[in-house]
């Protein structure tokens, strides 16, 4: 997820990007967001940047479970 994107792809929403990830990539991204969250909590308690990522990932996992894609 941290790769450079061409300008036209940079405008794609996080949710749309998550839908294009395969299961393993999505779970890896979720794990990375957890590490980021732990780091931010220890270094900047008022920062909550990864909360949006976590919510979006959980929603995508729920959507896939509902559709039977997990």
C-alpha positions in Angstrom: 0.0 0.0 0.0 3.0 2.3 0.5 4.0 2.2 -3.2 4.0 5.3 -5.3 0.8 5.7 -7.3 0.4 7.6 -10.6 -1.5 10.8 -10.1 -4.8 9.5 -11.5 -4.7 6.6 -9.0 -3.9 8.8 -6.1 -7.4 10.2 -6.3 -9.0 6.8 -5.7 -10.6 6.5 -2.3 -9.1 4.3 0.4 -12.2 2.1 0.4 -11.8 1.5 -3.4 -8.2 0.7 -3.0 -9.0 -1.8 -0.2 -11.5 -3.5 -2.4 -8.8 -4.2 -5.0 -6.4 -5.8 -2.5 -6.4 -9.6 -2.2 -7.1 -11.2 1.2 -3.4 -11.5 2.2 -2.6 -7.9 1.2 -5.6 -6.6 3.1 -4.7 -8.5 6.2 -1.0 -7.3 5.9 -2.3 -3.7 5.6 -4.5 -4.2 8.7 -1.5 -5.5 10.6 0.7 -2.5 9.5 -2.1 -0.1 10.6 -2.0 -1.8 14.1 1.7 -1.2 14.4 1.3 2.4 13.3 -1.5 2.9 15.8 0.8 1.5 18.6 3.6 3.8 17.6 1.4 6.9 17.4 -0.2 6.2 20.8 3.3 6.1 22.4 4.8 9.0 20.6 1.8 11.3 20.0 -1.2 10.5 22.2 -3.4 13.1 20.5 -2.9 11.6 17.0 -5.4 9.1 15.7 -4.5 8.9 12.0 -4.8 5.1 11.7 -8.3 4.9 13.1 -9.8 5.7 9.7 -7.7 3.0 8.1 -8.7 0.4 10.7 -12.4 1.2 10.3 -12.2 1.0 6.5 -10.3 -2.3 6.7 -12.8 -3.8 9.1 -15.7 -2.7 6.9 -14.1 -4.3 3.8 -13.5 -7.5 5.7 -17.2 -7.5 6.8 -18.3 -6.8 3.2 -16.2 -9.7 2.0 -17.5 -12.0 4.7 -21.1 -11.1 3.7 -20.4 -11.8 0.1 -18.5 -15.0 0.9 -15.2 -13.7 -0.5 -13.0 -14.4 2.5 
